[in-house]
Amino acid sequence: MPASRKVTTEAVLQAAEEVLREKGFSAVNARNVAEKLGCSTQPIYLCFENMDQLRQALTRRAVEAHTQRVRSFLQAPQDPDHPYSRYSDYGMGFVQFARQEKQLFRWLYLEGDKQKPRQQDVLLPEILETIVQEYGYDLDTARRLHQDMTYFSYGLAILANTDQLSLEGDQLRRAFQREFMALTGVYGKPPRNPYAKKEEPACS
């Protein structure tokens, strides 16, 4: 008789995610996941055909965690006194994910599946729309500018992931703003300036 399926697929995934967070992607194997579950390896193979299938599901789970983290920054309510654009919040979310979810970031961007979320960013339409709306660039320019900003964001994220980035908060935002302004020298002055309405009036 087949064993009773007492361990759910969600429980197996949760255990695998805990192993990943604690020990890294190379530790995600049947023995470690079973140990985390407190059972034999049999329930794992009742939920998944093999460990490759489990790792694929775990990758999708990590991508979703990454997407939610970055989207929470990108869609944050705007503060009227906020001196930066929503687009800068995308980079902030990416770096904070790398800093706070070290093993998930490494799994997705450095050591795991070679089909990187960076190459198939599910947030790309939202990001490009933000650039178009805030700065007035056409879609093609927005796409090329964002690709260049991605290289900068990726470098900062790796530094944050390896505890070599001291920039936080406003300092980090200003770093993204400086890089963006540098890129306007390549792609042209933006037709719209999201900071203009927040500038202090000139003294008479």
C-alpha angles and dihedrals in degrees: 000000000000116000118262110262100236097149115074127218089245091054091052091049092048091051091048090050091052090051090049093049093047103039110012134252095295089064094058100108135130095262095053094043091049090049090052090050092047094233143087122284092256097089089054091060091046088060099037131029091224143341092271089062090049092050091050090053090047090052090053089050092051091048089053091050089050092047094050092049095050094041090054088061096041094050098038114135112266120249111217088221094046107123097203138066129254088246091066087057090065091063091044091055093048094051093044090052090053091048099045102033099043100163095041090051091049091048092052102037111020115022113011136064110356091221091088123203084227087069094044103031109182088201094056096102091051092046094049091047089053092053092047093048098043101039105022096234117149117253097258092051090046090053094050094044091050091050090057091046088052091063090053093046092048092054093050091046092054090049090050092047091054093044093248098116117090095178115108138158115349093002090059092045091052090051090056091046092052092050091048092050090049090054092052085069087064101037099033135255109309114253089228130041113208090193097055097087090052097053117116114249115256116259115252 
